[in-house]
Amino acid sequence: MAFGVEELRVLRRALALALHPRTASAEDVQDCLRLADSLDEAMREGARLRAFLVADLARYRAALPGTAAGYLALLEEALSAGYRPEVDDLAGLRALRGNPVAAALLDRCLALAEQDVRARLARGAVRRSTPAVPASRTRLLALPGGLSDGSAAAGEEAAAEQPGEQPRTPEKKPAQKPAAPKPAPAGPAPARPIPTPGEVFPRRKPASPPPNPPQQLAAG
């Protein structure tokens, strides 16, 4: 990306304002905004050009070895634009190793690939070497005469929200079984026993038939 004379003048004023803060004039503000818009548009245009270049490179790579000359030229242009070689690029260059240009590009791509591998390993080592805060040290206990219970609880909640430790969910208490219903209280005992129907209505004995009247003998 190249800057023109006017763009460099605006960039210099912007850097001066950043190093020595002062009230910027309206003209300076407008020039800085126009320069920012121009930079954004240039970055978008550069991204579009790189996308087209990578797409053309993939088409030429798929048609190897018949497109070796065009592929090598596109690969060199893409590497100059910040492209990182892929596994297919290394395989294609190994197949064209008899070409001096392909051999030089292969050495360059292997060096870039080695740099990428080392960078990934370094990032992984830094990530693994970062000590994690033990869970037992994330909780702060209030000393006697120090923070109150409420402040200690707030400190524990803030410590529990630190990155790397998931907040603990409150333990659920087992559901208690409902108590069995109590039996209804019995009514008051009667003062005297209740008479039975047999006692209230005694069974009557059947009346015995009357004795036969004495037979009178007829006279004569």
C-alpha positions in Angstrom: 0.0 0.0 0.0 1.5 3.3 -1.1 0.6 6.8 0.1 0.5 9.9 -2.0 1.9 13.3 -1.0 -1.4 14.6 0.3 -2.1 11.4 2.2 1.3 11.5 3.9 0.7 15.2 4.9 -2.6 14.2 6.5 -1.0 11.2 8.2 1.8 13.4 9.6 -0.8 15.8 11.1 -2.7 12.9 12.6 0.4 11.6 14.3 1.3 15.0 15.6 -2.2 15.3 17.2 -1.7 11.9 18.7 1.7 12.7 20.2 0.8 16.3 21.3 -2.9 16.4 22.1 -4.4 19.8 21.3 -7.7 21.1 20.0 -7.9 19.9 16.4 -9.4 22.2 13.8 -12.4 21.2 11.7 -10.2 20.9 8.7 -7.9 18.4 10.4 -10.8 16.3 11.6 -12.2 16.1 8.1 -8.9 15.3 6.5 -8.3 12.5 9.1 -11.8 11.1 8.4 -11.2 11.1 4.6 -7.8 9.4 5.1 -9.5 6.7 7.3 -12.1 6.1 4.7 -9.4 5.8 2.0 -7.5 3.3 4.1 -10.6 1.2 4.7 -11.4 1.1 1.0 -7.8 0.2 0.2 -7.9 -2.7 2.7 -11.2 -4.0 1.3 -9.8 -3.8 -2.3 -6.7 -5.6 -1.2 -8.7 -8.4 0.4 -10.7 -8.8 -2.8 -7.6 -8.9 -4.9 -6.0 -11.5 -2.7 -9.2 -13.6 -2.9 -9.1 -13.6 -6.7 -5.4 -14.4 -6.7 -5.9 -17.4 -4.4 -8.8 -18.7 -6.5 -6.6 -18.4 -9.7 -3.8 -20.2 -7.9 -6.0 -23.1 -6.9 -7.2 -23.4 -10.5 -3.7 -23.4 -11.9 -2.5 -25.9 -9.2 -5.4 -28.3 -10.1 -4.2 -28.3 -13.7 -0.6 -29.1 -13.0 1.8 -29.9 -14.6 0.5 -28.4 -17.8 0.1 -25.0 -16.2 3.5 -24.9 -14.4 4.6 -21.6 -15.8 1.5 -19.7 -14.8 1.3 -21.5 -11.5 4.8 -20.6 -10.4 4.2 -16.9 -11.4 0.9 -16.8 -9.4 2.4 -18.5 -6.4 5.3 -16.1 -6.3 2.9 -13.1 -6.5 0.7 -14.7 -3.8 3.6 -15.2 -1.4 4.6 -11.6 -1.9 1.0 -10.6 -0.9 1.2 -12.5 2.4 -0.1 -15.9 1.2 0.9 -18.9 3.3 1.6 -22.1 1.3 -0.6 -25.1 1.8 0.1 -28.8 1.7 -1.1 -29.0 -2.0 1.4 -26.2 -2.9 4.3 -28.1 -1.4 3.2 -31.3 -3.2 3.0 -29.4 -6.5 6.4 -27.8 -6.1 8.0 -31.2 -5.3 6.5 -32.6 -8.5 8.1 -29.6 -10.4 11.5 -29.9 -8.6 13.4 -30.2 -11.9 12.4 -26.6 -12.7 14.9 -24.1 -11.1 12.1 -21.6 -10.3 10.0 -24.4 -8.7 13.0 -25.5 -6.6 13.6 -21.9 -5.3 9.9 -21.5 -4.5 9.9 -24.9 -2.7 12.7 -23.8 -0.4 10.9 -20.6 0.3 7.6 -22.3 1.0 9.3 -24.9 3.3 10.8 -22.1 5.3 7.5 -20.4 5.7 5.8 -23.7 6.6 8.5 -24.3 9.3 7.9 -20.8 10.7 4.1 -21.5 10.9 4.7 -24.7 12.7 7.1 -23.1 15.2 4.6 -20.3 15.8 1.8 -22.8 16.5 4.0 -24.8 18.9 5.1 -21.6 20.7 1.4 -20.5 21.1 0.6 -23.9 22.5 3.5 -23.9 24.9 2.5 -20.5 26.2 -1.1 -21.6 26.6 0.0 -24.7 28.6 2.5 -22.8 30.7 0.0 -20.3 31.9 -0.7 -21.4 35.5 -4.3 -21.8 36.4 -5.5 -20.4 39.7 -6.3 -23.3 42.0 -9.9 -23.5 43.0 -9.0 -23.6 46.7 -7.4 -20.1 46.4 -10.2 -18.4 44.6 -12.3 -18.1 47.8 -11.4 -15.4 50.3 -12.2 -16.1 53.9 -12.9 -13.1 56.2 -10.7 -12.8 59.2 -12.1 -12.3 62.7 -12.9 -8.7 63.1 -12.6 -8.0 59.4 -15.2 -8.3 56.7 -18.7 -9.1 57.6 -20.5 -12.2 56.5 -22.2 -10.3 53.7 -18.9 -8.9 52.4 -17.3 -12.3 52.6 -20.2 -13.8 50.6 -19.8 -11.1 48.0 -16.1 -11.7 47.8 -16.8 -15.4 47.3 -19.2 -14.8 44.5 -16.8 -12.4 42.8 -14.0 -15.0 43.1 -16.3 -17.7 41.7 -16.9 -15.6 38.6 -13.2 -15.5 37.7 -12.2 -17.0 34.3 -11.1 -20.6 34.3 -13.6 -21.7 37.1 -17.2 -22.4 36.4 -19.7 -21.1 38.9 -20.9 -23.8 41.2 -24.6 -24.6 41.1 -26.3 -24.8 44.5 -26.8 -28.4 45.7 -30.4 -29.4 45.6 -31.8 -30.8 48.8 -33.7 -34.1 48.6 -37.4 -33.7 48.4 -39.0 -34.5 51.7 -41.9 -36.9 51.8 -45.2 -35.5 52.8 -46.1 -36.4 56.4 -48.8 -39.1 56.8 -52.2 -37.7 57.7 -52.9 -37.9 61.3 -56.1 -39.9 62.3 -59.1 -37.9 63.2 -59.6 -37.6 67.0 -62.2 -39.9 68.4 -65.5 -38.4 69.6 -66.2 -38.1 73.4 -67.1 -41.3 75.1 -70.9 -41.6 75.9 -71.9 -41.0 79.4 -73.9 -44.3 79.6 -74.1 -47.3 77.3 -76.6 -47.0 74.4 -79.4 -49.5 74.8 -79.8 -52.1 72.0 -83.0 -52.4 70.0 -83.8 -55.6 71.8 -83.8 -53.8 75.1 -85.9 -51.0 73.9 -88.4 -53.2 72.1 -88.6 -56.6 74.0 -89.9 -59.5 72.0 -93.4 -60.5 73.1 -94.1 -64.1 73.8 -97.0 -65.6 71.8 -100.2 -65.9 73.8 -101.1 -69.4 74.8 -104.5 -70.7 73.5 -107.3 -70.7 76.2 -108.1 -74.0 77.9 -111.0 -76.0 76.5 -114.2 -75.2 78.4 -115.6 -78.0 80.5 -118.0 -80.1 78.6 -121.3 -80.3 80.2 -123.1 -83.5 80.1 -126.5 -83.3 78.6 -129.2 -84.2 80.9 -131.0 -87.4 80.2 
